Amino acid sequence: MAESYEKSWSDYWRDAGADAQAITGAEPGGALARYWRDFFLDEFGRRDAARVVDLASGAGVAAREAVAAASETGCATAVICSDISQDALAQAARSFPGPGVGYVVADAGRAPYVAGAFDLVVSQFGIEYAGLDALRAATDLVAPGGAAAFVAHLADGAIARECAGNLAVLDALQDAELVARVETLIDTAFRVDAGRADASGLAAAEQAVRDAAGRVSQVMEAQGPGGGAAFAGQLIPAMETLYQRRARYDRKDIAAWLSHQAGAIEAYAGRMRSMIEAAIDETEMAEIRAAFQCADFSSVEAEPMALKPEGGPAAWRFLARR
């Protein structure tokens, strides 16, 4: 399970490109960018130098704001992006190359840093995936006078609900075995085209695909617009086009494309499940606050935050000062 989870995220970061915004919250000038900008400008205004680590950094959204704020304030800053995925770190390096930033492949739950190594320990939609123990362990990394700031998924928040909607569509694709039925249809069509099978079998295979697509469409309508519905909304007509134009392609290429789509559905569903499971509820946040208070942090704040005017709270905003 852990290996499959890690692979699904590595595959995502390898292929994400500009679409990473959908999962990182990296919208330029958006609520999260403004939050991190304000945070780092305030922190760097308090000190002449700062050591910063972005745990489970992904593409380094928080780290990028740290680099920008350091340049603006003149604070001598060393920033480390730390993530379990080498592909995520590669994207971070492409996003803001230059001196003063290091990249470390590491599990946030087993961060390879000594106690008090950093003035600022931050994470955006990352550290919670490593579990509550990783959040508790982060208390050790903060130096005296430092701070920990996290933006984490909120259980039953706007993002979690969107993920659940996406997952419902992806589960419907898998439960209906739509890709497998399309593969059967195309194989049957090739045999009929070659005179090796009766046309009645083709009609049955076509009906099986229509029934499966209809079940998926019902779930898409029930869930409304979202990433999962958009994914299925592109995949279904693409498979229809492939079927209609099958004579233009080699059967091995068709099989490989369909196999890739089945893998993409599974990986996407795995990411949605992991996001839902990682989301922190009020009881868990109370435990995290208690852990930081027991670690002698002088102030600990946690509150839900909205990322858009509509949709309600989507994330936790957590700040603890030592």
Beta strands, then each sheet from edge to edge (+ up, - down):
strand 1: 49-55
strand 2: 76-83
strand 3: 101-105
strand 4: 118-124
strand 5: 142-153
strand 6: 299-306
strand 7: 313-321
sheet 1: 3+ 2+ 1+ 4+ 5+ 7- 6+
end
